[in-house]
Amino acid sequence: MAAYTFAALFLAHVIADYVLQTTWIVVNKKRPIAMAAHIALVLGTMCATTASFHPWFLGLALAHLWIDIVKTYAMPKGLGAYVADQVLHVASIAGIALLAPQIWPASPLSGVEGLPLYYIIIGGVLFAARGGQYAVAMLVGNRGAGSGHGIVLGWAERAALCVVLIGGWPILTAAVIALKGLYMGVSLWGRDDAARARLLIGTAVSLAWGLAVAVPLALVMPMMQ
């Protein structure tokens, strides 16, 4: 049951951080009203993915608040702070799932067969695609603006890694990486040095993020049966 609870709370986190969090909230995080709006979304999405309310949701929302305050006020901007922020969020979700595995069985949605499995897949794909986009931008943004199709391709490759690994087809990971390598081999020609560096660094970060998201979630899958 802890894995099912984790799936619901993980999807809630991904939706709150990467789907519903607006640019205004991100830019104004140091303003109490923006931070409060974000934490309200965090709490609301937990209620939505479980169709219920549990006292532990307040504890997880407070943990999310503390992590965001530390990141906003005490950590330098950059990829390190971003990764640490997300690791702490996911770790806090895992902690609550272990402490209160009964959250999912108590949910009215617990009777929907296979729903936690879909939660893990959807959450993983969104976390890999959208979360990786920001990770890549933090490293290559100062090397010039990337193309729109490059962003979409990044979403696709990270989502594909999640699908093949979470779905239980690890052999296809090599195919995803090979296809990206083929694209790079063709795309590097005709680019200037800055564009080549952006492609190489962006690809490395993108694939690393996709694998870092997909592998742990794939390890959770046996507990979803």
C-alpha positions as CSV (number, residue, x, y, z in Angstrom):
1,M,0.0,0.0,0.0
2,A,2.9,2.3,0.6
3,A,3.7,2.2,-3.2
4,Y,0.2,3.1,-4.1
5,T,0.2,6.0,-1.7
6,F,3.5,7.1,-3.1
7,A,2.1,7.0,-6.6
8,A,-0.8,9.3,-5.7
9,L,1.3,11.8,-3.8
10,F,4.0,11.8,-6.4
11,L,1.6,12.6,-9.2
12,A,0.1,15.3,-7.0
13,H,3.6,16.8,-6.6
14,V,4.4,16.7,-10.3
15,I,1.1,18.4,-11.2
16,A,1.5,21.1,-8.6
17,D,5.1,21.9,-9.5
18,Y,5.1,21.4,-13.3
19,V,1.5,21.8,-14.5
20,L,-0.3,24.2,-12.3
21,Q,2.6,26.3,-11.0
22,T,2.5,29.5,-13.1
23,T,5.3,31.8,-14.2
24,W,3.9,34.4,-11.8
25,I,4.3,32.0,-8.8
26,V,7.9,31.1,-9.8
27,V,9.0,34.7,-10.3
28,N,7.3,35.9,-7.1
29,K,8.2,33.0,-4.8
30,K,9.7,35.4,-2.3
31,R,6.4,37.1,-1.8
32,P,4.2,35.3,0.8
33,I,1.1,35.4,-1.4
34,A,2.9,33.5,-4.2
35,M,4.4,31.0,-1.8
36,A,1.0,30.5,-0.2
37,A,-0.7,30.0,-3.6
38,H,1.8,27.4,-4.5
39,I,1.4,25.5,-1.2
40,A,-2.4,25.6,-1.7
41,L,-1.9,24.0,-5.0
42,V,0.3,21.3,-3.4
43,L,-2.4,20.6,-0.9
44,G,-5.2,20.7,-3.4
45,T,-3.5,18.3,-5.8
46,M,-3.0,15.7,-3.0
47,C,-6.8,15.9,-2.3
48,A,-7.5,15.6,-6.0
49,T,-5.4,12.5,-6.7
50,T,-6.8,10.7,-3.7
51,A,-10.3,12.3,-3.8
52,S,-9.9,12.7,0.0
53,F,-8.3,14.6,2.8
54,H,-5.8,13.2,5.3
55,P,-4.0,14.9,8.1
56,W,-0.7,13.8,6.7
57,F,-1.4,16.0,3.7
58,L,-0.8,19.0,6.0
59,G,2.5,17.6,7.1
60,L,3.6,17.0,3.5
61,A,2.5,20.5,2.5
62,L,4.5,22.0,5.4
63,A,7.5,19.9,4.3
64,H,7.1,21.2,0.8
65,L,6.9,24.8,2.2
66,W,10.1,24.4,4.2
67,I,12.0,22.9,1.2
68,D,10.9,25.8,-1.0
69,I,11.8,28.4,1.6
70,V,15.3,26.9,1.9
71,K,15.7,26.8,-1.9
72,T,14.3,30.3,-2.4
73,Y,16.2,32.1,0.4
74,A,19.3,30.0,1.3
75,M,20.5,28.3,-1.9
76,P,22.2,29.8,-4.9
77,K,20.3,29.6,-8.1
78,G,21.4,26.8,-10.4
79,L,21.1,23.2,-11.3
80,G,22.4,22.0,-8.0
81,A,19.8,23.8,-6.0
82,Y,17.1,22.6,-8.5
83,V,18.1,18.9,-8.2
84,A,18.4,19.1,-4.4
85,D,15.0,20.7,-4.2
86,Q,13.3,17.9,-6.2
87,V,15.2,15.1,-4.4
88,L,14.0,16.5,-1.1
89,H,10.4,16.7,-2.3
90,V,10.4,13.2,-3.6
91,A,12.1,11.9,-0.5
92,S,9.5,13.6,1.7
93,I,6.7,12.0,-0.3
94,A,8.4,8.6,0.1
95,G,8.7,9.2,3.8
96,I,5.0,10.0,4.2
97,A,4.1,7.0,2.1
98,L,6.0,4.8,4.4
99,L,4.7,6.4,7.6
100,A,1.1,6.5,6.4
101,P,0.5,3.8,3.7
102,Q,-3.1,3.7,4.6
103,I,-3.7,7.0,2.8
104,W,-4.5,5.1,-0.5
105,P,-6.7,2.3,0.9
106,A,-8.8,5.0,2.6
107,S,-9.3,6.8,-0.6
108,P,-12.6,6.4,-2.5
109,L,-10.5,5.9,-5.6
110,S,-8.7,2.8,-4.2
111,G,-11.4,0.6,-5.8
112,V,-10.3,1.7,-9.3
113,E,-8.2,-1.2,-10.5
114,G,-4.7,-0.2,-11.7
115,L,-5.1,3.5,-11.0
116,P,-1.8,3.8,-9.0
117,L,0.0,2.2,-11.9
118,Y,-1.3,4.9,-14.3
119,Y,-0.4,7.5,-11.6
120,I,3.2,6.4,-11.6
121,I,3.4,6.4,-15.4
122,I,1.8,9.8,-15.9
123,G,3.8,11.3,-13.0
124,G,7.0,9.9,-14.3
125,V,6.5,11.0,-17.9
126,L,5.6,14.6,-16.7
127,F,8.4,14.7,-14.3
128,A,10.9,13.5,-16.9
129,A,9.7,15.7,-19.7
130,R,8.9,19.0,-17.9
131,G,11.4,18.7,-15.1
132,G,14.2,17.8,-17.5
133,Q,13.4,20.8,-19.6
134,Y,14.3,23.2,-16.7
135,A,17.4,21.2,-15.9
136,V,18.7,21.5,-19.4
137,A,17.8,25.2,-19.6
138,M,19.8,26.0,-16.5
139,L,23.0,24.7,-18.1
140,V,22.6,25.7,-21.8
141,G,20.5,28.8,-21.4
142,N,23.6,31.0,-21.3
143,R,24.8,29.5,-24.6
144,G,22.1,31.0,-26.6
145,A,18.4,30.2,-27.2
146,G,17.6,26.7,-28.3
147,S,15.1,25.8,-31.0
148,G,11.5,24.9,-30.3
149,H,11.9,21.5,-31.9
150,G,14.9,20.8,-29.6
151,I,12.7,21.3,-26.6
152,V,10.0,19.0,-28.0
153,L,12.6,16.4,-28.9
154,G,13.9,16.6,-25.3
155,W,10.4,16.0,-23.9
156,A,10.0,13.0,-26.3
157,E,13.3,11.3,-25.4
158,R,12.9,11.7,-21.7
159,A,9.3,10.5,-21.8
160,A,10.4,7.5,-24.0
161,L,13.0,6.5,-21.4
162,C,10.3,6.6,-18.7
163,V,7.8,4.6,-20.7
164,V,10.3,1.8,-21.7
165,L,11.8,1.5,-18.2
166,I,8.6,1.8,-16.2
167,G,6.9,-0.4,-18.7
168,G,9.4,-3.2,-18.2
169,W,11.3,-3.0,-21.6
170,P,14.8,-1.9,-20.5
171,I,16.3,-3.3,-23.7
172,L,14.6,-0.5,-25.6
173,T,16.6,2.1,-23.6
174,A,19.5,1.4,-26.0
175,A,17.2,2.2,-28.9
176,V,16.1,5.5,-27.5
177,I,19.7,6.5,-26.8
178,A,20.8,5.3,-30.3
179,L,18.1,7.3,-32.0
180,K,19.2,10.4,-30.1
181,G,22.8,9.6,-31.1
182,L,21.8,9.4,-34.7
183,Y,20.0,12.7,-34.5
184,M,23.1,14.3,-33.0
185,G,25.4,12.9,-35.6
186,V,23.3,14.5,-38.3
187,S,22.6,17.8,-36.4
188,L,26.1,18.6,-35.4
189,W,27.1,19.3,-39.0
190,G,26.6,22.9,-40.1
191,R,26.3,24.2,-36.5
192,D,28.7,26.7,-35.0
193,D,30.8,25.9,-31.9
194,A,28.3,27.4,-29.5
195,A,25.4,25.5,-31.0
196,R,27.3,22.2,-30.9
197,A,28.2,22.7,-27.3
198,R,24.6,23.5,-26.5
199,L,23.5,20.3,-28.2
200,L,26.1,18.1,-26.5
201,I,25.6,19.4,-23.0
202,G,21.8,19.5,-23.4
203,T,21.7,16.0,-24.6
204,A,23.9,14.7,-21.7
205,V,21.7,16.5,-19.1
206,S,18.5,15.4,-20.8
207,L,19.4,11.7,-20.9
208,A,20.8,11.8,-17.4
209,W,17.6,13.4,-16.1
210,G,15.4,10.9,-17.9
211,L,17.3,8.0,-16.6
212,A,17.4,9.4,-13.0
213,V,13.6,9.7,-13.0
214,A,12.9,6.4,-14.8
215,V,15.2,4.0,-13.1
216,P,13.9,4.6,-9.5
217,L,10.3,4.5,-10.7
218,A,11.0,1.3,-12.5
219,L,12.3,-0.2,-9.3
220,V,9.0,0.7,-7.6
221,M,6.9,-1.1,-10.2
222,P,7.2,-4.6,-8.7
223,M,5.5,-3.2,-5.6
224,M,2.6,-2.0,-7.7
225,Q,1.5,-5.5,-8.6
